[in-house]
């Protein structure tokens, strides 16, 4: 089995593509949420020192 066969087989199944897109979107949103939370924490710590 070649990689080309796996890739073409993956894109033929729209349900699998949708699941992968949803999971990637979820991971991206979690990353943004955690980044914003950490940045807010850092700003709060800096303001507390002043």
PDB file of N, CA, C, O and CB in Angstrom:
ATOM      1  N   UNK A   1       0.842  -1.184   0.000  1.00  0.00           N
ATOM      2  CA  UNK A   1       0.000   0.000   0.000  1.00  0.00           C
ATOM      3  C   UNK A   1       0.887   1.247   0.000  1.00  0.00           C
ATOM      4  O   UNK A   1       1.812   1.369   0.803  1.00  0.00           O
ATOM      5  CB  UNK A   1      -0.958  -0.002   1.224  1.00  0.00           C
ATOM      6  N   UNK A   2       0.588   2.159  -0.907  1.00  0.00           N
ATOM      7  CA  UNK A   2       1.380   3.371  -1.039  1.00  0.00           C
ATOM      8  C   UNK A   2       0.729   4.534  -0.299  1.00  0.00           C
ATOM      9  O   UNK A   2      -0.455   4.493   0.038  1.00  0.00           O
ATOM     10  CB  UNK A   2       1.571   3.723  -2.512  1.00  0.00           C
ATOM     11  N   UNK A   3       1.514   5.552  -0.058  1.00  0.00           N
ATOM     12  CA  UNK A   3       1.002   6.721   0.660  1.00  0.00           C
ATOM     13  C   UNK A   3      -0.059   7.432  -0.173  1.00  0.00           C
ATOM     14  O   UNK A   3      -1.030   7.947   0.382  1.00  0.00           O
ATOM     15  CB  UNK A   3       2.149   7.692   1.007  1.00  0.00           C
ATOM     16  N   UNK A   4       0.104   7.469  -1.456  1.00  0.00           N
ATOM     17  CA  UNK A   4      -0.892   8.099  -2.333  1.00  0.00           C
ATOM     18  C   UNK A   4      -2.249   7.450  -2.212  1.00  0.00           C
ATOM     19  O   UNK A   4      -3.272   8.134  -2.243  1.00  0.00           O
ATOM     20  CB  UNK A   4      -0.437   8.043  -3.770  1.00  0.00           C
ATOM     21  N   UNK A   5      -2.270   6.112  -2.070  1.00  0.00           N
ATOM     22  CA  UNK A   5      -3.534   5.401  -1.894  1.00  0.00           C
ATOM     23  C   UNK A   5      -4.181   5.772  -0.573  1.00  0.00           C
ATOM     24  O   UNK A   5      -5.401   5.926  -0.503  1.00  0.00           O
ATOM     25  CB  UNK A   5      -3.317   3.889  -1.967  1.00  0.00           C
ATOM     26  N   UNK A   6      -3.376   5.920   0.487  1.00  0.00           N
ATOM     27  CA  UNK A   6      -3.924   6.296   1.792  1.00  0.00           C
ATOM     28  C   UNK A   6      -4.503   7.701   1.756  1.00  0.00           C
ATOM     29  O   UNK A   6      -5.580   7.945   2.300  1.00  0.00           O
ATOM     30  CB  UNK A   6      -2.845   6.200   2.875  1.00  0.00           C
ATOM     31  N   UNK A   7      -3.799   8.620   1.123  1.00  0.00           N
ATOM     32  CA  UNK A   7      -4.274  10.010   1.065  1.00  0.00           C
ATOM     33  C   UNK A   7      -5.546  10.106   0.237  1.00  0.00           C
ATOM     34  O   UNK A   7      -6.498  10.769   0.649  1.00  0.00           O
ATOM     35  CB  UNK A   7      -3.189  10.933   0.476  1.00  0.00           C
ATOM     36  N   UNK A   8      -5.579   9.467  -0.905  1.00  0.00           N
ATOM     37  CA  UNK A   8      -6.783   9.535  -1.738  1.00  0.00           C
ATOM     38  C   UNK A   8      -7.957   8.830  -1.055  1.00  0.00           C
ATOM     39  O   UNK A   8      -9.103   9.259  -1.191  1.00  0.00           O
ATOM     40  CB  UNK A   8      -6.516   8.906  -3.123  1.00  0.00           C
ATOM     41  N   UNK A   9      -7.678   7.758  -0.327  1.00  0.00           N
ATOM     42  CA  UNK A   9      -8.734   7.086   0.417  1.00  0.00           C
ATOM     43  C   UNK A   9      -9.258   7.934   1.553  1.00  0.00           C
ATOM     44  O   UNK A   9     -10.448   7.897   1.867  1.00  0.00           O
ATOM     45  CB  UNK A   9      -8.239   5.774   0.952  1.00  0.00           C
ATOM     46  N   UNK A  10      -8.377   8.696   2.171  1.00  0.00           N
ATOM     47  CA  UNK A  10      -8.792   9.590   3.265  1.00  0.00           C
ATOM     48  C   UNK A  10      -9.739  10.667   2.759  1.00  0.00           C
ATOM     49  O   UNK A  10     -10.767  10.930   3.383  1.00  0.00           O
ATOM     50  CB  UNK A  10      -7.565  10.242   3.928  1.00  0.00           C
ATOM     51  N   UNK A  11      -9.404  11.295   1.628  1.00  0.00           N
ATOM     52  CA  UNK A  11     -10.226  12.391   1.116  1.00  0.00           C
ATOM     53  C   UNK A  11     -11.517  11.917   0.467  1.00  0.00           C
ATOM     54  O   UNK A  11     -12.392  12.735   0.185  1.00  0.00           O
ATOM     55  CB  UNK A  11      -9.440  13.195   0.124  1.00  0.00           C
ATOM     56  N   UNK A  12     -11.659  10.630   0.224  1.00  0.00           N
ATOM     57  CA  UNK A  12     -12.909  10.112  -0.327  1.00  0.00           C
ATOM     58  C   UNK A  12     -13.987   9.966   0.734  1.00  0.00           C
ATOM     59  O   UNK A  12     -15.168   9.893   0.394  1.00  0.00           O
ATOM     60  CB  UNK A  12     -12.669   8.779  -0.995  1.00  0.00           C
ATOM     61  N   UNK A  13     -13.621   9.921   2.000  1.00  0.00           N
ATOM     62  CA  UNK A  13     -14.587   9.746   3.084  1.00  0.00           C
ATOM     63  C   UNK A  13     -14.867  11.101   3.735  1.00  0.00           C
ATOM     64  O   UNK A  13     -14.050  11.578   4.523  1.00  0.00           O
ATOM     65  CB  UNK A  13     -14.062   8.724   4.140  1.00  0.00           C
ATOM     66  N   UNK A  14     -16.001  11.730   3.422  1.00  0.00           N
ATOM     67  CA  UNK A  14     -16.265  13.071   3.957  1.00  0.00           C
ATOM     68  C   UNK A  14     -16.484  13.086   5.475  1.00  0.00           C
ATOM     69  O   UNK A  14     -16.222  14.099   6.123  1.00  0.00           O
ATOM     70  CB  UNK A  14     -17.478  13.660   3.271  1.00  0.00           C
ATOM     71  N   UNK A  15     -16.954  11.992   6.036  1.00  0.00           N
ATOM     72  CA  UNK A  15     -17.167  11.945   7.485  1.00  0.00           C
ATOM     73  C   UNK A  15     -15.833  11.981   8.209  1.00  0.00           C
ATOM     74  O   UNK A  15     -15.695  12.687   9.208  1.00  0.00           O
ATOM     75  CB  UNK A  15     -17.959  10.683   7.884  1.00  0.00           C
ATOM     76  N   UNK A  16     -14.858  11.243   7.731  1.00  0.00           N
ATOM     77  CA  UNK A  16     -13.537  11.230   8.337  1.00  0.00           C
ATOM     78  C   UNK A  16     -12.864  12.597   8.210  1.00  0.00           C
ATOM     79  O   UNK A  16     -12.220  13.063   9.150  1.00  0.00           O
ATOM     80  CB  UNK A  16     -12.669  10.149   7.693  1.00  0.00           C
ATOM     81  N   UNK A  17     -13.010  13.230   7.067  1.00  0.00           N
ATOM     82  CA  UNK A  17     -12.440  14.566   6.863  1.00  0.00           C
ATOM     83  C   UNK A  17     -13.089  15.552   7.837  1.00  0.00           C
ATOM     84  O   UNK A  17     -12.397  16.378   8.432  1.00  0.00           O
ATOM     85  CB  UNK A  17     -12.641  15.037   5.387  1.00  0.00           C
ATOM     86  N   UNK A  18     -14.409  15.473   8.003  1.00  0.00           N
ATOM     87  CA  UNK A  18     -15.112  16.376   8.916  1.00  0.00           C
ATOM     88  C   UNK A  18     -14.655  16.166  10.353  1.00  0.00           C
ATOM     89  O   UNK A  18     -14.475  17.137  11.088  1.00  0.00           O
ATOM     90  CB  UNK A  18     -16.627  16.172   8.812  1.00  0.00           C
ATOM     91  N   UNK A  19     -14.465  14.930  10.763  1.00  0.00           N
ATOM     92  CA  UNK A  19     -14.009  14.642  12.126  1.00  0.00           C
ATOM     93  C   UNK A  19     -12.618  15.220  12.352  1.00  0.00           C
ATOM     94  O   UNK A  19     -12.357  15.811  13.400  1.00  0.00           O
ATOM     95  CB  UNK A  19     -14.006  13.120  12.390  1.00  0.00           C
ATOM     96  N   UNK A  20     -11.733  15.058  11.393  1.00  0.00           N
ATOM     97  CA  UNK A  20     -10.368  15.585  11.525  1.00  0.00           C
ATOM     98  C   UNK A  20     -10.386  17.113  11.580  1.00  0.00           C
ATOM     99  O   UNK A  20      -9.651  17.710  12.367  1.00  0.00           O
ATOM    100  CB  UNK A  20      -9.482  15.103  10.347  1.00  0.00           C
ATOM    101  N   UNK A  21     -11.213  17.747  10.758  1.00  0.00           N
ATOM    102  CA  UNK A  21     -11.298  19.211  10.750  1.00  0.00           C
ATOM    103  C   UNK A  21     -11.845  19.711  12.083  1.00  0.00           C
ATOM    104  O   UNK A  21     -11.341  20.695  12.625  1.00  0.00           O
ATOM    105  CB  UNK A  21     -12.190  19.703   9.583  1.00  0.00           C
ATOM    106  N   UNK A  22     -12.862  19.053  12.614  1.00  0.00           N
ATOM    107  CA  UNK A  22     -13.435  19.453  13.901  1.00  0.00           C
ATOM    108  C   UNK A  22     -12.407  19.289  15.016  1.00  0.00           C
ATOM    109  O   UNK A  22     -12.279  20.164  15.871  1.00  0.00           O
ATOM    110  CB  UNK A  22     -14.699  18.627  14.214  1.00  0.00           C
ATOM    111  N   UNK A  23     -11.684  18.190  15.015  1.00  0.00           N
ATOM    112  CA  UNK A  23     -10.664  17.982  16.047  1.00  0.00           C
ATOM    113  C   UNK A  23      -9.546  19.018  15.956  1.00  0.00           C
ATOM    114  O   UNK A  23      -9.097  19.532  16.980  1.00  0.00           O
ATOM    115  CB  UNK A  23     -10.077  16.579  15.930  1.00  0.00           C
ATOM    116  N   UNK A  24      -9.098  19.325  14.757  1.00  0.00           N
ATOM    117  CA  UNK A  24      -8.054  20.335  14.599  1.00  0.00           C
ATOM    118  C   UNK A  24      -8.553  21.708  15.044  1.00  0.00           C
ATOM    119  O   UNK A  24      -7.811  22.462  15.673  1.00  0.00           O
ATOM    120  CB  UNK A  24      -7.579  20.391  13.138  1.00  0.00           C
ATOM    121  N   UNK A  25      -9.795  22.033  14.725  1.00  0.00           N
ATOM    122  CA  UNK A  25     -10.368  23.293  15.180  1.00  0.00           C
ATOM    123  C   UNK A  25     -10.458  23.362  16.688  1.00  0.00           C
ATOM    124  O   UNK A  25     -10.185  24.405  17.283  1.00  0.00           O
ATOM    125  CB  UNK A  25     -11.733  23.492  14.580  1.00  0.00           C
ATOM    126  N   UNK A  26     -10.843  22.253  17.316  1.00  0.00           N
ATOM    127  CA  UNK A  26     -10.940  22.204  18.776  1.00  0.00           C
ATOM    128  C   UNK A  26      -9.567  22.404  19.416  1.00  0.00           C
ATOM    129  O   UNK A  26      -9.437  23.148  20.387  1.00  0.00           O
ATOM    130  CB  UNK A  26     -11.549  20.864  19.231  1.00  0.00           C
ATOM    131  N   UNK A  27      -8.557  21.747  18.880  1.00  0.00           N
ATOM    132  CA  UNK A  27      -7.199  21.890  19.416  1.00  0.00           C
ATOM    133  C   UNK A  27      -6.724  23.333  19.264  1.00  0.00           C
ATOM    134  O   UNK A  27      -6.091  23.875  20.171  1.00  0.00           O
ATOM    135  CB  UNK A  27      -6.221  20.922  18.699  1.00  0.00           C
ATOM    136  N   UNK A  28      -7.020  23.953  18.137  1.00  0.00           N
ATOM    137  CA  UNK A  28      -6.616  25.335  17.913  1.00  0.00           C
ATOM    138  C   UNK A  28      -7.301  26.275  18.902  1.00  0.00           C
ATOM    139  O   UNK A  28      -6.657  27.170  19.449  1.00  0.00           O
ATOM    140  CB  UNK A  28      -6.936  25.756  16.477  1.00  0.00           C
ATOM    141  N   UNK A  29      -8.607  26.078  19.139  1.00  0.00           N
ATOM    142  CA  UNK A  29      -9.330  26.921  20.085  1.00  0.00           C
ATOM    143  C   UNK A  29      -8.823  26.732  21.512  1.00  0.00           C
ATOM    144  O   UNK A  29      -8.736  27.701  22.267  1.00  0.00           O
ATOM    145  CB  UNK A  29     -10.819  26.622  20.021  1.00  0.00           C
ATOM    146  N   UNK A  30      -8.490  25.510  21.890  1.00  0.00           N
ATOM    147  CA  UNK A  30      -7.936  25.269  23.221  1.00  0.00           C
ATOM    148  C   UNK A  30      -6.583  25.963  23.351  1.00  0.00           C
ATOM    149  O   UNK A  30      -6.283  26.541  24.396  1.00  0.00           O
ATOM    150  CB  UNK A  30      -7.796  23.749  23.491  1.00  0.00           C
ATOM    151  N   UNK A  31      -5.778  25.913  22.318  1.00  0.00           N
ATOM    152  CA  UNK A  31      -4.485  26.603  22.335  1.00  0.00           C
ATOM    153  C   UNK A  31      -4.673  28.108  22.538  1.00  0.00           C
ATOM    154  O   UNK A  31      -3.989  28.718  23.361  1.00  0.00           O
ATOM    155  CB  UNK A  31      -3.715  26.335  21.024  1.00  0.00           C
ATOM    156  N   UNK A  32      -5.605  28.703  21.782  1.00  0.00           N
ATOM    157  CA  UNK A  32      -5.841  30.135  21.919  1.00  0.00           C
ATOM    158  C   UNK A  32      -6.348  30.482  23.313  1.00  0.00           C
ATOM    159  O   UNK A  32      -5.943  31.496  23.882  1.00  0.00           O
ATOM    160  CB  UNK A  32      -6.836  30.609  20.869  1.00  0.00           C
ATOM    161  N   UNK A  33      -7.230  29.654  23.868  1.00  0.00           N
ATOM    162  CA  UNK A  33      -7.764  29.898  25.203  1.00  0.00           C
ATOM    163  C   UNK A  33      -6.663  29.841  26.259  1.00  0.00           C
ATOM    164  O   UNK A  33      -6.582  30.713  27.125  1.00  0.00           O
ATOM    165  CB  UNK A  33      -8.857  28.881  25.530  1.00  0.00           C
ATOM    166  N   UNK A  34      -5.827  28.828  26.185  1.00  0.00           N
ATOM    167  CA  UNK A  34      -4.748  28.698  27.162  1.00  0.00           C
ATOM    168  C   UNK A  34      -3.728  29.823  27.019  1.00  0.00           C
ATOM    169  O   UNK A  34      -3.195  30.308  28.018  1.00  0.00           O
ATOM    170  CB  UNK A  34      -4.058  27.345  27.011  1.00  0.00           C
ATOM    171  N   UNK A  35      -3.455  30.235  25.798  1.00  0.00           N
ATOM    172  CA  UNK A  35      -2.517  31.326  25.572  1.00  0.00           C
ATOM    173  C   UNK A  35      -3.046  32.627  26.154  1.00  0.00           C
ATOM    174  O   UNK A  35      -2.309  33.382  26.788  1.00  0.00           O
ATOM    175  CB  UNK A  35      -2.239  31.490  24.080  1.00  0.00           C
ATOM    176  N   UNK A  36      -4.332  32.883  25.933  1.00  0.00           N
ATOM    177  CA  UNK A  36      -4.926  34.104  26.480  1.00  0.00           C
ATOM    178  C   UNK A  36      -4.955  34.069  28.007  1.00  0.00           C
ATOM    179  O   UNK A  36      -4.714  35.087  28.655  1.00  0.00           O
ATOM    180  CB  UNK A  36      -6.345  34.297  25.933  1.00  0.00           C
ATOM    181  N   UNK A  37      -5.244  32.917  28.576  1.00  0.00           N
ATOM    182  CA  UNK A  37      -5.264  32.780  30.027  1.00  0.00           C
ATOM    183  C   UNK A  37      -3.877  33.015  30.611  1.00  0.00           C
ATOM    184  O   UNK A  37      -3.740  33.721  31.610  1.00  0.00           O
ATOM    185  CB  UNK A  37      -5.780  31.395  30.427  1.00  0.00           C
ATOM    186  N   UNK A  38      -2.857  32.439  30.007  1.00  0.00           N
ATOM    187  CA  UNK A  38      -1.493  32.613  30.503  1.00  0.00           C
ATOM    188  C   UNK A  38      -1.050  34.064  30.363  1.00  0.00           C
ATOM    189  O   UNK A  38      -0.369  34.593  31.242  1.00  0.00           O
ATOM    190  CB  UNK A  38      -0.524  31.688  29.752  1.00  0.00           C
ATOM    191  N   UNK A  39      -1.428  34.704  29.274  1.00  0.00           N
ATOM    192  CA  UNK A  39      -1.046  36.109  29.077  1.00  0.00           C
ATOM    193  C   UNK A  39      -1.735  36.996  30.113  1.00  0.00           C
ATOM    194  O   UNK A  39      -1.114  37.914  30.650  1.00  0.00           O
ATOM    195  CB  UNK A  39      -1.407  36.578  27.644  1.00  0.00           C
ATOM    196  N   UNK A  40      -2.998  36.733  30.396  1.00  0.00           N
ATOM    197  CA  UNK A  40      -3.701  37.499  31.418  1.00  0.00           C
ATOM    198  C   UNK A  40      -3.099  37.293  32.795  1.00  0.00           C
ATOM    199  O   UNK A  40      -2.999  38.233  33.583  1.00  0.00           O
ATOM    200  CB  UNK A  40      -5.163  37.122  31.438  1.00  0.00           C
ATOM    201  N   UNK A  41      -2.699  36.068  33.084  1.00  0.00           N
ATOM    202  CA  UNK A  41      -2.059  35.785  34.367  1.00  0.00           C
ATOM    203  C   UNK A  41      -0.747  36.547  34.491  1.00  0.00           C
ATOM    204  O   UNK A  41      -0.451  37.125  35.537  1.00  0.00           O
ATOM    205  CB  UNK A  41      -1.814  34.277  34.528  1.00  0.00           C
ATOM    206  N   UNK A  42       0.036  36.545  33.419  1.00  0.00           N
ATOM    207  CA  UNK A  42       1.323  37.244  33.439  1.00  0.00           C
ATOM    208  C   UNK A  42       1.118  38.747  33.627  1.00  0.00           C
ATOM    209  O   UNK A  42       1.849  39.375  34.393  1.00  0.00           O
ATOM    210  CB  UNK A  42       2.106  36.972  32.139  1.00  0.00           C
ATOM    211  N   UNK A  43       0.134  39.330  32.938  1.00  0.00           N
ATOM    212  CA  UNK A  43      -0.137  40.758  33.080  1.00  0.00           C
ATOM    213  C   UNK A  43      -0.610  41.069  34.499  1.00  0.00           C
ATOM    214  O   UNK A  43      -0.231  42.096  35.062  1.00  0.00           O
ATOM    215  CB  UNK A  43      -1.191  41.215  32.049  1.00  0.00           C
ATOM    216  N   UNK A  44      -1.431  40.197  35.083  1.00  0.00           N
ATOM    217  CA  UNK A  44      -1.879  40.395  36.440  1.00  0.00           C
ATOM    218  C   UNK A  44      -0.745  40.343  37.442  1.00  0.00           C
ATOM    219  O   UNK A  44      -0.713  41.119  38.397  1.00  0.00           O
ATOM    220  CB  UNK A  44      -2.904  39.377  36.786  1.00  0.00           C
ATOM    221  N   UNK A  45       0.183  39.431  37.226  1.00  0.00           N
ATOM    222  CA  UNK A  45       1.344  39.334  38.125  1.00  0.00           C
ATOM    223  C   UNK A  45       2.209  40.593  38.001  1.00  0.00           C
ATOM    224  O   UNK A  45       2.713  41.100  39.004  1.00  0.00           O
ATOM    225  CB  UNK A  45       2.189  38.060  37.802  1.00  0.00           C
ATOM    226  N   UNK A  46       2.382  41.094  36.785  1.00  0.00           N
ATOM    227  CA  UNK A  46       3.179  42.301  36.577  1.00  0.00           C
ATOM    228  C   UNK A  46       2.509  43.522  37.211  1.00  0.00           C
ATOM    229  O   UNK A  46       3.192  44.366  37.792  1.00  0.00           O
ATOM    230  CB  UNK A  46       3.401  42.541  35.077  1.00  0.00           C
ATOM    231  N   UNK A  47       1.197  43.624  37.109  1.00  0.00           N
ATOM    232  CA  UNK A  47       0.489  44.745  37.736  1.00  0.00           C
ATOM    233  C   UNK A  47       0.525  44.641  39.245  1.00  0.00           C
ATOM    234  O   UNK A  47       0.566  45.662  39.931  1.00  0.00           O
ATOM    235  CB  UNK A  47      -0.956  44.801  37.256  1.00  0.00           C
ATOM    236  N   UNK A  48       0.510  43.447  39.771  1.00  0.00           N
ATOM    237  CA  UNK A  48       0.559  43.247  41.226  1.00  0.00           C
ATOM    238  C   UNK A  48       1.891  43.672  41.822  1.00  0.00           C
ATOM    239  O   UNK A  48       1.954  44.057  42.989  1.00  0.00           O
ATOM    240  CB  UNK A  48       0.294  41.792  41.563  1.00  0.00           C
ATOM    241  N   UNK A  49       2.951  43.605  41.035  1.00  0.00           N
ATOM    242  CA  UNK A  49       4.278  43.992  41.521  1.00  0.00           C
ATOM    243  C   UNK A  49       4.440  45.505  41.597  1.00  0.00           C
ATOM    244  O   UNK A  49       5.263  46.015  42.356  1.00  0.00           O
ATOM    245  CB  UNK A  49       5.356  43.407  40.624  1.00  0.00           C
ATOM    246  N   UNK A  50       3.649  46.210  40.807  1.00  0.00           N
ATOM    247  CA  UNK A  50       3.811  47.671  40.750  1.00  0.00           C
ATOM    248  C   UNK A  50       3.138  48.366  41.909  1.00  0.00           C
ATOM    249  O   UNK A  50       3.184  49.593  42.004  1.00  0.00           O
ATOM    250  CB  UNK A  50       3.258  48.212  39.453  1.00  0.00           C
TER     251      UNK A  50
END
